[in-house]
Amino acid sequence: MVKEPKHCSFCGIEASASVPMIAGTEGYICEACVTLASQVVSSWGKKKELADMQGPLPKPKEMKKMLDQYVIGQDLAKEILSVAVYNHYKRLKHETSKTGGLGDADPKVEIGKSNILMIGPSGTGKTLLASTLAKIVGVPFAVADATTLTQAGYVGDDVENILVRLLDVADGQISKAEWGIVYIDEVDKIARSPEQAFGTRDVSGEGVQQALLRLVEGSQVKVPTKGRRKDHSGSDSVMVDTSNILFIAGGAFPGLEKHVEKRLQPPKTAIGFHAEVSNPDDKPTLEAMLNATQPDDLKRFGLIPEFIGRFPVLAPLEPLDVDALIQVLTEPKNALVKQYQQLFAFDDVELELTQDALVEIAEKAIARNTGARGLRGIMEHVLRKTMFELPSKDNVTRCIVNAEVIRGEAEIQVVERDNPDEPDLQRSSAG
């Protein structure tokens, strides 16, 4: 009796010495189909995890509207970020939805990712924009400080530690981390110093830029588990694919406007009676120069061309003026004035800041050159004494802060309830 040849129950290929088969109860499967089936099953799990992690992707206009609730102004930067983030996750969602068929994938144009570089003075909302975008999309978000990074083998953090933080935020789930957003702050501090002699090793500047190239562009990176629960293989490290991680870098780039100005307005070398006289009033504003920033300007600042090329999307942030800082104080969902009013409300006291007080606070923050970040420090200094004494008083109903209080010329006006029947309140009022 002739033995019937074995065939793969999935693809139909005949068994041979080079094509071994795995036998089941009622059929066989070849090695190629096992590998393909493993990929399909893993994609099911990944799609389920990603579906649990995210809802429908908001449109760019919807993203900007959500950003408006938390960040004041910066309309150009919000539009740039909304479009870049929408395109990035639209591509990932489309690729994920197409994964899972046993047939050949349709030949498609491969779309690369576009990392983002935000340029703007300190306190203009760079970190807040990045973290709010991550919340809107619903992906893990990690912040890394570029000033702590060094080349591998030197004292400091290796660039792989960025992914360790992202994995921690994603609760160790690699598939979630691989769709996350990483914000690299103070990236202007790793620019090569022009005073540094060529030929010397710059382990915390240009060296970090070189180390970040492979991580930012997209590659398989070995990440140490660092005390987290090991996977089933028992390995001390895991492989993370950074191809789908969106990297957003940000920095103040002080002095960058000088390079932009030289390019926009070359120095006039003509002399004599017929030479054109330059008008200092024609000098472009800081906002205009940041908006006109080109990759060549960043190269002159000290970033290497390879690093600049990994961040094709430039998002300039404008300096905040008095009106914008007043809006920051009062309008966002988590506005500072609302926060302190809630703190006072816990003690059943109403806190009121007059319009001239808000203007004075904004002008102080501009004088300190700290942007919106300096507003909390000013508020803390002004309200500290009142917040120290208020919990000990139970007859205060209202506190009023005006411009004289901000300038240190007067005390906060405290309104007490008029109740002469209670001696404790009288003593508190007298004191």
C-alpha positions in Angstrom: 0.0 0.0 0.0 1.4 3.4 -1.1 1.7 5.8 1.8 -0.1 9.1 1.0 2.3 12.1 1.1 1.8 14.6 3.8 0.6 18.2 2.9 0.3 21.3 4.9 -3.4 21.8 5.8 -3.0 25.6 5.3 -0.8 26.2 2.2 -0.9 22.7 0.7 2.9 22.3 0.3 4.1 18.7 0.3 6.4 17.5 3.1 10.0 16.9 2.3 13.4 16.8 3.9 13.6 20.6 3.6 9.9 21.2 4.5 9.2 19.4 7.8 5.6 19.1 9.1 4.1 19.4 12.5 1.3 16.8 12.9 -2.0 17.5 14.5 -5.0 15.3 15.3 -6.4 15.8 11.8 -3.8 17.6 9.8 -0.3 19.0 9.3 1.2 22.5 9.3 4.6 23.6 7.8 7.1 25.9 9.5 6.3 28.9 7.3 2.6 28.7 8.2 3.5 28.4 11.9 5.6 31.6 11.7 2.8 33.4 9.8 0.2 32.2 12.3 2.3 33.4 15.2 2.6 36.9 13.7 -1.2 37.0 13.1 -2.0 35.9 16.7 0.5 38.4 18.2 -1.1 41.2 16.0 -4.5 40.3 17.5 -3.2 40.8 21.0 -1.5 44.0 20.0 -4.7 45.3 18.3 -6.7 44.4 21.4 -4.2 46.2 23.7 -4.2 49.3 21.5 -8.0 49.3 21.2 -8.2 49.2 25.0 -5.7 52.1 25.2 -7.2 54.4 22.7 -10.5 55.6 21.5 -11.2 57.3 18.1 -8.4 59.6 16.9 -9.5 63.3 17.2 -9.2 65.4 14.1 -6.6 68.2 14.0 -9.2 70.9 14.6 -10.6 68.9 17.6 -7.0 68.5 19.0 -6.4 72.3 18.7 -9.7 73.0 20.4 -8.7 70.7 23.3 -5.3 72.3 23.5 -6.9 75.7 23.7 -8.5 74.6 27.0 -5.1 74.2 28.6 -2.6 76.3 26.7 -3.1 80.0 25.9 -2.1 81.4 22.6 0.5 79.7 20.4 -2.0 79.1 17.6 0.7 78.4 15.0 2.5 75.8 17.2 -0.9 74.2 18.1 -1.8 73.8 14.4 1.7 72.4 13.5 1.6 69.9 16.5 -2.0 68.9 15.8 -1.4 68.1 12.2 1.9 66.2 12.9 0.4 64.1 15.8 -2.8 63.4 13.8 -0.8 62.2 10.7 1.5 60.1 12.9 -1.2 58.2 14.7 -3.5 58.0 11.6 -0.7 56.1 9.9 -0.2 53.8 12.9 -4.0 53.1 13.2 -4.3 52.4 9.5 -1.3 50.0 9.5 -2.6 48.2 12.6 -6.1 47.8 11.1 -4.6 46.2 8.0 -2.5 43.7 10.0 -3.9 40.3 10.6 -4.6 38.7 7.2 -2.9 35.5 6.0 -2.7 36.8 2.5 0.1 39.0 1.0 0.0 42.6 2.1 -1.0 45.1 -0.5 2.0 47.1 -1.8 1.6 50.5 -0.2 3.8 53.6 0.0 5.7 53.4 3.3 5.1 56.6 5.3 7.9 57.7 7.6 7.4 59.4 10.9 7.9 63.1 11.4 9.4 64.0 14.8 8.9 67.6 16.1 11.2 70.2 17.3 9.7 73.0 19.4 11.6 76.3 19.6 10.5 79.0 22.1 11.5 80.9 25.2 11.2 79.4 28.7 7.7 79.3 30.1 5.8 79.4 26.8 4.1 76.0 27.2 6.4 73.5 25.4 6.2 70.7 27.9 2.5 71.4 28.6 1.7 71.1 24.9 3.5 67.8 24.5 1.9 66.2 27.7 -1.6 67.5 26.8 -1.3 66.0 23.3 -0.4 62.6 24.8 -3.5 62.8 27.0 -5.7 63.7 24.0 -4.4 60.8 21.9 -4.4 58.4 24.9 -0.8 57.1 24.8 2.0 56.8 27.3 4.1 60.0 27.8 7.6 60.3 29.2 9.8 63.4 29.7 13.6 63.3 29.5 16.0 66.0 30.3 18.7 66.3 27.7 21.2 67.8 30.2 21.4 64.6 32.2 22.3 62.4 29.1 25.8 61.4 28.2 27.4 59.0 25.8 27.5 55.4 26.8 30.3 54.6 29.2 30.4 58.0 30.9 28.8 59.2 34.1 25.2 60.2 33.5 22.2 58.7 31.9 22.4 56.7 28.7 19.9 57.5 26.0 18.3 54.1 26.5 17.1 55.3 29.9 14.5 57.4 28.1 12.8 54.2 27.0 13.1 52.8 30.5 10.9 55.7 31.7 8.5 55.2 28.9 8.2 51.5 29.7 7.5 52.4 33.4 4.7 54.7 32.3 3.2 52.0 30.1 3.3 49.5 33.0 5.9 47.4 31.3 3.7 46.7 28.2 6.1 47.0 25.3 3.2 47.3 22.7 1.9 50.4 24.5 5.3 51.9 24.9 6.0 51.5 21.2 3.1 53.9 20.5 4.1 56.4 23.1 5.3 60.0 23.0 8.7 61.1 24.3 9.5 64.7 25.1 13.2 65.6 25.2 13.5 68.9 27.1 16.4 71.3 27.1 17.6 70.0 23.8 19.4 73.3 23.1 21.8 72.5 26.0 23.4 69.6 24.0 24.4 71.9 21.1 28.1 72.0 20.4 29.7 74.9 22.1 31.5 77.2 19.5 34.3 77.8 22.1 35.1 74.1 22.2 38.2 73.0 20.4 37.7 70.6 17.5 39.1 67.1 18.1 38.0 67.0 21.8 35.3 64.5 22.8 32.1 66.3 23.8 30.3 63.5 25.8 27.4 65.6 26.9 26.8 67.7 23.8 27.5 66.5 20.3 28.1 63.0 21.7 24.5 62.9 23.0 23.2 64.1 19.6 25.1 61.2 17.9 23.7 58.7 20.5 20.1 59.9 20.0 20.2 59.5 16.2 19.5 55.8 16.1 16.9 56.0 18.9 15.0 58.9 17.3 15.0 57.6 13.8 13.6 54.2 14.7 15.4 51.0 15.5 15.4 47.9 17.8 16.8 49.1 21.1 17.8 46.8 24.0 16.3 48.3 27.2 17.2 47.0 30.7 14.3 45.8 32.8 15.9 47.5 36.0 14.0 45.6 38.7 10.7 45.2 36.8 9.2 41.8 36.5 11.0 39.8 33.9 9.2 38.4 30.9 8.7 34.7 30.3 12.2 34.3 28.8 13.8 35.5 32.1 16.0 38.0 30.3 17.3 41.1 32.0 16.5 43.3 29.0 13.7 43.7 26.4 13.8 44.9 22.8 11.8 48.0 22.0 11.1 49.1 18.5 11.2 53.0 18.4 10.0 53.2 14.8 6.5 54.2 16.0 7.4 56.3 19.0 6.9 60.0 18.4 9.8 62.1 19.6 9.2 65.8 20.4 12.2 67.9 21.4 12.0 71.3 22.8 14.4 74.1 23.9 14.7 77.8 24.5 17.6 78.2 22.1 18.9 81.5 23.5 20.8 83.4 20.9 19.2 81.6 18.0 17.5 84.8 16.9 21.0 86.3 16.2 21.7 83.7 13.5 18.2 84.2 12.0 18.7 88.0 12.0 22.1 87.7 10.2 20.4 85.6 7.5 17.4 87.9 7.2 19.3 91.1 7.4 22.9 90.7 6.2 25.3 93.4 7.7 25.7 96.4 5.4 29.3 97.1 4.7 28.9 100.2 2.6 30.5 103.4 3.9 30.4 107.0 2.8 27.8 109.7 2.3 25.8 107.6 -0.1 25.7 104.5 2.2 22.2 103.4 3.3 21.6 104.2 6.9 20.0 101.2 8.8 17.0 102.0 11.0 17.0 100.1 14.3 13.2 100.2 14.3 13.2 97.9 11.2 14.7 95.0 13.3 12.4 92.0 13.3 10.7 91.0 16.5 11.8 87.8 18.4 8.5 86.2 17.4 9.1 86.9 13.7 12.7 85.6 13.9 11.6 82.4 15.6 8.9 81.8 13.0 11.5 82.3 10.3 13.9 79.7 11.7 15.5 77.4 9.1 17.6 74.2 9.6 20.8 76.2 8.7 20.2 78.5 11.7 20.0 75.5 14.0 23.2 74.2 12.5 25.0 77.5 13.3 23.6 77.3 16.8 25.4 74.0 17.3 23.1 71.1 16.4 24.6 68.6 13.9 22.9 68.2 10.5 22.0 64.5 11.2 20.1 65.5 14.4 18.3 68.4 12.7 17.2 66.0 9.9 15.6 63.6 12.4 13.2 66.5 13.4 11.7 67.7 10.2 8.7 69.5 11.8 9.7 72.9 13.4 7.1 74.4 15.7 8.0 77.9 17.0 6.4 79.3 20.1 6.0 83.0 20.6 7.0 84.9 23.8 4.0 85.6 26.0 3.0 89.3 26.5 1.1 90.8 29.4 -2.4 90.0 27.9 -1.4 86.4 27.2 0.0 85.9 30.8 -3.3 87.4 32.2 -5.2 84.8 30.1 -2.8 82.1 31.5 -3.7 83.2 35.0 -7.5 83.1 34.5 -8.7 81.2 31.5 -7.4 77.6 31.3 -9.1 74.7 33.1 -6.3 74.6 35.6 -5.6 78.3 35.7 -3.5 79.5 38.6 -6.1 81.9 39.9 -8.7 79.1 39.9 -6.3 76.8 41.8 -5.7 79.3 44.6 -9.3 80.2 44.7 -10.1 76.5 45.3 -7.4 76.4 48.0 -9.0 79.3 49.8 -12.5 77.8 49.3 -11.4 74.7 51.3 -11.3 77.2 54.2 -14.7 78.7 53.2 -12.9 81.9 52.1 -13.4 83.7 48.7 -10.2 84.9 47.0 -10.5 87.9 44.6 -7.7 89.3 42.5 -8.5 92.7 40.9 -7.7 93.3 37.2 -4.8 95.7 38.1 -3.4 93.0 40.3 -3.4 90.5 37.4 -1.6 93.1 35.2 1.0 93.7 37.9 1.7 89.9 38.3 2.0 89.5 34.5 4.5 92.5 34.3 6.5 91.0 37.1 6.8 87.6 35.3 7.9 89.4 32.1 10.5 91.3 34.1 11.9 88.1 35.5 12.0 86.6 31.9 10.5 83.3 33.2 7.3 83.3 31.1 4.2 81.5 32.5 6.5 79.4 34.8 7.2 82.4 37.0 3.6 83.2 37.7 3.2 80.5 40.5 6.3 81.9 42.3 4.9 85.4 42.3 1.5 84.1 43.5 3.1 82.1 46.3 5.1 85.0 47.5 2.1 87.3 47.6 -0.3 84.9 49.3 2.1 83.1 51.6 1.5 85.2 54.8 -2.3 85.0 54.3 -2.2 81.3 53.7 -0.2 80.9 56.9 -2.7 82.9 59.1 -6.0 82.0 57.4 -6.5 78.5 58.8 -6.3 79.9 62.4 -9.1 82.3 61.7 -12.7 81.2 61.4 -14.4 84.5 60.8 -12.8 85.5 57.4 -15.1 85.4 54.4 -13.1 87.2 51.7 -9.6 88.2 50.7 -9.0 90.9 48.1 -5.6 91.3 46.3 -4.9 94.5 44.3 -1.9 96.0 42.5 -0.5 97.6 45.7 -0.3 94.2 47.3 1.6 92.8 44.4 4.1 95.7 44.5 4.5 95.2 48.3 3.0 98.6 49.2 -0.1 97.2 51.0 -1.5 94.2 52.8 -4.1 91.9 51.5 -7.6 93.2 52.4 -9.3 90.7 54.7 -13.1 90.9 55.0 -14.4 89.3 58.2 -18.0 88.4 59.0 -19.6 90.8 61.5 -20.8 88.6 64.5 -20.3 90.3 67.9 -22.1 87.4 69.7 -19.0 85.2 69.5 -16.1 86.3 71.7 -13.6 84.1 69.8 -14.4 86.0 66.6 -14.0 89.3 68.3 -10.5 88.3 69.5 -9.6 87.1 66.1 -10.8 90.3 64.5 -9.0 92.4 67.1 -5.8 90.5 66.4 
